[in-house]
C-alpha cells in the first residue's frame, strides 16, 4: 500500500485534487496491469471536498473548514486553523505517508509542511499550483526550496523563479487550456433559463467572487450598466454568481433597481452552473470583469473583455508597495503586452470604463484582435496533448521511488 497525503484548502483545489487523484489511480492501474505480480494499491487521505472524496480520498478535514472570507472571519478562525495544522502533523507522524501533495492555498500549506518537515525530513513533498512569486512575496520561492521536492506550475513563465533556488519545478499546463467549449445547440439552454431576448447583445458583468470585492466594485458596475443601458437599447447585462455571494448580490441588485439577469449557482449543480457560465461567456459580445482568474475563462471562451479593479485605500497602498507587476490581467502578463484594457485603482472610474466598453462594442476589428491573441495565450498555457492532471500525476507517481513506477 502506498500512502499519499493530499491537502487542498479551497474549492478550486478540490477540483484539481479530484482530477489528480483520478489520474494517479488510472496510471497506477496501467502499471499494475503490466506487472501482474505487483499487488500494492494507492490510498489517499487528507483534506479535500466532495469531489476529492468521490475519487476515494479519506477526508480528515473538509475543504470548507479552511475556505475563509474576510479579515474578521480569518482572525476569528486562527485557533481552528492552527489546530488543524497540529492535528494533520500528528497524523502524518503516525500514518507515515509515502508522498505528500499540497494543492494551492500556500499560506496554509506552507505552515503545515514546515511543521511536518520537523518530524520527517525525507518524505517527498510536492506542491501543485505555484504561488505567484512573480507578482509579490518573491521570497516564498526561497522558503519553499527547503520544504518541497517539487513544484508543479500551471503558468508557463513560473519555472525559473523556483529553479533559481534549486527547487525542481515543472510546468504541467493550466486546466483552462483543455476546457471543452460549448456547442451551439447547448448554448440555447442559457436563453431559456434566463429568459433572454435573443435579439439583444449580452454583456457579462463579473464583479468578483468575494463579498468584499463586490462591495467595492458594484457601485461602479451599477453606474456603468445604467449609462450603457440608456445609450443602447439592445444590451442585456448578465452576472454569473457563485453560491457564496448570491444572496448579497441579489439584495444589492434589488436595491439599485437595475435591469440585470443573475445566473445563480445556488439554483443548480456546480457542474451545470459551470457549463452555463461558459455558454454565457461564449454568447457575450463583451465582458467587464474584476481582475482575477476569470480572465482566463473568458479568454478560453473567446470573449472580448475589459478588466477593472478598485479596493480600499489601505489595501491599495499594500498592493502598490509589494506587487511587482504592472498588469493585473493574466492574459496581458502571459503575452507581455496590453491586449486587454485595464482600469486599476485611481483609473477605475465609470467614464473611462464606459468609453472603453463602447469602443470595444462597436469595433469588430478590435474584438477580433483580442480573440486571436486569446488563442495564442491559451496555447501557451497548454502542454501539447497531455492534460495537466495527466502530467501532474505522472510526475507525482515517480516520487514513490519504486522500480515499478519508473514510467
BELDA-V468191 format. One record per residue. N is the residue number from 1. PHI is phi in whole degrees, 0 to 359 (999 if undefined). NEAR is the number of other C-alpha atoms within 8 Angstrom. D_LAST is the distance of its C-alpha to the last C-alpha in Angstrom with 1 decimal. Layout:
BEGIN
N:PHI:NEAR:D_LAST, N:PHI:NEAR:D_LAST
END
This chain:
BEGIN
1:999:6:18.6, 2:262:10:16.5, 3:260:12:19.1, 4:238:13:18.5, 5:266:12:21.5, 6:241:14:21.7, 7:238:12:24.8, 8:235:15:26.1, 9:255:17:29.7, 10:221:12:30.7, 11:305:11:30.7, 12:296:6:28.5, 13:292:13:25.9, 14:297:16:26.2, 15:295:10:25.3, 16:299:10:22.2, 17:296:13:21.3, 18:294:13:21.8, 19:291:10:19.5, 20:294:12:16.7, 21:299:13:17.3, 22:301:9:17.4, 23:290:11:14.1, 24:297:13:12.3, 25:296:9:14.1, 26:297:8:13.3, 27:293:10:9.5, 28:295:11:10.0, 29:295:8:12.5, 30:297:8:10.5, 31:294:10:8.4, 32:299:10:12.0, 33:296:7:13.4, 34:275:6:11.4, 35:228:8:12.5, 36:302:7:16.1, 37:281:4:17.2, 38:275:6:15.0, 39:248:6:17.4, 40:289:6:16.4, 41:225:6:16.6, 42:264:10:16.2, 43:237:10:19.7, 44:248:12:20.7, 45:224:12:24.0, 46:149:13:25.8, 47:244:13:27.8, 48:195:19:27.5, 49:248:12:29.6, 50:297:7:30.1, 51:291:10:27.0, 52:293:15:24.6, 53:297:12:26.8, 54:296:8:26.6, 55:269:9:22.8, 56:112:9:23.4, 57:291:12:24.0, 58:275:8:26.7, 59:278:11:28.9, 60:279:7:30.7, 61:217:9:32.3, 62:268:10:32.6, 63:299:14:31.7, 64:295:9:35.4, 65:293:7:36.4, 66:245:9:35.0, 67:277:9:35.9, 68:248:7:39.1, 69:227:7:41.4, 70:89:7:44.3, 71:296:6:45.3, 72:296:6:47.6, 73:295:9:45.0, 74:295:10:42.6, 75:298:7:45.3, 76:292:7:46.4, 77:261:8:42.9, 78:305:8:42.0, 79:301:7:42.9, 80:295:7:40.8, 81:297:9:37.7, 82:292:8:38.1, 83:294:8:38.6, 84:295:9:35.3, 85:301:10:33.6, 86:296:10:35.3, 87:295:8:34.5, 88:294:10:30.7, 89:298:11:30.7, 90:296:8:32.6, 91:294:8:30.3, 92:298:11:27.2, 93:297:10:29.1, 94:277:6:29.9, 95:281:6:26.7, 96:55:7:24.4, 97:294:11:21.2, 98:277:10:17.8, 99:204:12:17.0, 100:237:13:19.5, 101:234:12:19.2, 102:255:12:22.5, 103:236:16:23.2, 104:53:14:26.0, 105:39:10:29.4, 106:300:8:29.2, 107:299:6:32.6, 108:287:8:31.9, 109:297:13:28.3, 110:293:10:29.1, 111:296:9:32.0, 112:295:12:30.0, 113:295:9:27.3, 114:300:9:30.0, 115:287:10:31.5, 116:295:11:28.3, 117:297:10:27.7, 118:289:7:31.1, 119:253:7:30.1, 120:210:8:26.5, 121:275:6:25.5, 122:246:5:22.1, 123:298:9:20.3, 124:292:10:17.6, 125:231:12:19.1, 126:243:13:18.0, 127:246:13:20.6, 128:256:11:20.0, 129:86:10:22.8, 130:293:12:24.3, 131:294:6:28.0, 132:280:8:30.4, 133:293:12:31.1, 134:286:10:32.0, 135:258:9:34.8, 136:198:9:36.1, 137:51:10:35.7, 138:296:10:33.5, 139:292:7:33.7, 140:298:8:31.2, 141:298:11:28.5, 142:294:10:29.8, 143:295:8:30.2, 144:294:10:26.6, 145:297:12:25.4, 146:263:6:26.8, 147:252:11:25.4, 148:248:12:21.9, 149:261:10:18.6, 150:204:11:17.3, 151:242:15:19.1, 152:254:14:17.8, 153:265:15:20.6, 154:249:13:21.9, 155:243:9:24.5, 156:291:11:23.8, 157:260:6:26.2, 158:276:11:25.2, 159:308:11:22.7, 160:299:7:25.4, 161:296:10:27.3, 162:263:15:24.8, 163:294:10:23.6, 164:304:7:27.3, 165:253:9:27.2, 166:80:7:24.0, 167:265:13:21.9, 168:296:9:18.4, 169:220:11:18.5, 170:239:9:16.4, 171:276:11:18.2, 172:256:14:16.5, 173:100:14:19.6, 174:267:11:22.6, 175:305:10:22.8, 176:296:10:26.2, 177:292:11:24.7, 178:251:8:23.4, 179:292:7:26.5, 180:284:4:28.3, 181:279:6:31.9, 182:274:10:34.8, 183:285:6:36.6, 184:304:6:40.3, 185:292:5:41.4, 186:282:8:39.5, 187:296:13:41.0, 188:299:8:44.4, 189:301:8:43.7, 190:297:12:44.2, 191:301:11:47.7, 192:289:8:48.7, 193:294:6:47.4, 194:263:9:49.0, 195:55:7:51.9, 196:266:9:51.5, 197:292:6:53.9, 198:291:6:51.9, 199:275:5:54.3, 200:266:9:53.4, 201:274:10:50.8, 202:270:12:48.3, 203:242:13:47.6, 204:279:15:44.8, 205:247:12:45.8, 206:234:10:43.1, 207:284:12:45.0, 208:134:9:42.1, 209:252:10:40.2, 210:240:9:42.1, 211:300:9:45.8, 212:296:7:46.5, 213:295:11:45.2, 214:296:12:47.2, 215:300:8:50.3, 216:285:10:50.1, 217:263:13:49.3, 218:300:9:51.1, 219:303:8:54.6, 220:292:9:53.4, 221:297:11:51.7, 222:299:10:54.8, 223:298:9:57.1, 224:296:12:54.8, 225:297:10:54.7, 226:297:9:58.5, 227:293:9:59.1, 228:293:9:56.9, 229:296:9:58.1, 230:282:7:61.7, 231:262:6:61.1, 232:233:7:59.0, 233:259:6:59.8, 234:241:7:56.7, 235:251:10:54.0, 236:236:12:52.2, 237:267:12:50.4, 238:227:12:47.5, 239:245:12:45.7, 240:279:12:42.5, 241:242:12:42.7, 242:298:10:40.1, 243:302:9:41.6, 244:297:7:41.9, 245:239:11:44.6, 246:298:12:46.1, 247:299:8:49.3, 248:296:8:50.0, 249:295:10:49.5, 250:299:9:51.5, 251:298:8:54.4, 252:293:8:54.4, 253:298:10:54.4, 254:295:8:57.3, 255:295:6:59.2, 256:282:7:58.8, 257:55:6:59.8, 258:248:9:57.6, 259:275:6:56.4, 260:223:9:52.7, 261:271:9:50.4, 262:244:10:47.8, 263:269:11:44.6, 264:255:12:43.9, 265:293:13:40.7, 266:291:8:43.0, 267:258:5:44.3, 268:199:8:41.0, 269:287:8:37.4, 270:301:7:34.9, 271:297:6:33.1, 272:294:8:36.4, 273:299:12:37.5, 274:296:8:34.4, 275:292:9:34.9, 276:291:11:38.6, 277:295:10:38.0, 278:295:12:35.9, 279:300:12:38.6, 280:303:11:41.1, 281:297:13:39.4, 282:292:10:39.1, 283:271:8:42.8, 284:283:12:44.1, 285:291:10:46.1, 286:213:14:45.1, 287:227:15:43.7, 288:238:12:45.0, 289:231:16:42.6, 290:290:11:42.6, 291:309:11:39.9, 292:170:9:36.5, 293:293:7:33.2, 294:298:8:35.1, 295:299:14:35.6, 296:289:10:32.0, 297:296:10:32.8, 298:295:13:36.0, 299:296:14:34.4, 300:298:13:31.8, 301:281:10:34.9, 302:75:11:36.8, 303:265:14:39.6, 304:304:13:41.9, 305:217:12:42.3, 306:229:14:44.3, 307:250:14:43.0, 308:224:12:45.4, 309:196:11:45.4, 310:209:11:48.1, 311:213:10:48.4, 312:294:7:50.9, 313:303:6:52.5, 314:295:6:51.0, 315:292:8:47.3, 316:298:11:48.0, 317:299:8:49.1, 318:297:8:45.9, 319:299:8:43.7, 320:293:7:45.7, 321:282:6:45.6, 322:255:8:41.9, 323:285:10:40.0, 324:261:7:39.1, 325:248:7:38.6, 326:278:5:41.6, 327:259:8:40.0, 328:254:10:38.9, 329:268:12:37.4, 330:297:11:33.6, 331:296:13:34.2, 332:297:13:36.7, 333:291:10:34.4, 334:295:10:31.5, 335:273:8:33.8, 336:58:6:36.0, 337:204:6:39.1, 338:276:6:41.5, 339:280:9:40.5, 340:258:11:41.5, 341:299:9:44.9, 342:235:10:44.8, 343:232:12:47.7, 344:246:9:47.0, 345:55:9:49.3, 346:292:6:52.9, 347:277:7:52.0, 348:276:12:51.0, 349:226:9:54.3, 350:301:10:55.3, 351:298:7:57.2, 352:296:10:54.4, 353:294:12:51.8, 354:300:11:54.3, 355:297:8:55.1, 356:293:10:51.4, 357:296:10:50.8, 358:295:8:53.8, 359:295:8:52.7, 360:293:12:49.2, 361:295:10:50.8, 362:264:6:53.2, 363:256:8:51.1, 364:295:8:48.9, 365:293:6:47.7, 366:292:8:46.6, 367:297:11:44.6, 368:296:8:43.0, 369:299:8:42.1, 370:299:11:40.3, 371:299:12:38.4, 372:297:8:37.3, 373:287:9:36.1, 374:298:12:34.4, 375:299:11:32.2, 376:296:8:31.3, 377:297:11:30.4, 378:294:12:28.2, 379:297:8:26.3, 380:292:9:25.8, 381:274:13:24.3, 382:256:12:21.7, 383:245:10:18.3, 384:53:4:18.8, 385:268:5:17.7, 386:287:7:15.1, 387:285:11:16.8, 388:305:12:16.9, 389:294:12:15.8, 390:294:11:12.7, 391:290:10:11.7, 392:298:11:13.0, 393:293:13:11.2, 394:298:11:7.7, 395:293:8:9.2, 396:297:10:11.1, 397:297:10:8.7, 398:296:11:7.4, 399:282:8:11.1, 400:280:10:11.5, 401:56:7:10.9, 402:242:7:10.2, 403:304:5:8.9, 404:296:7:7.9, 405:259:11:5.6, 406:279:7:3.8, 407:247:5:0.0
END
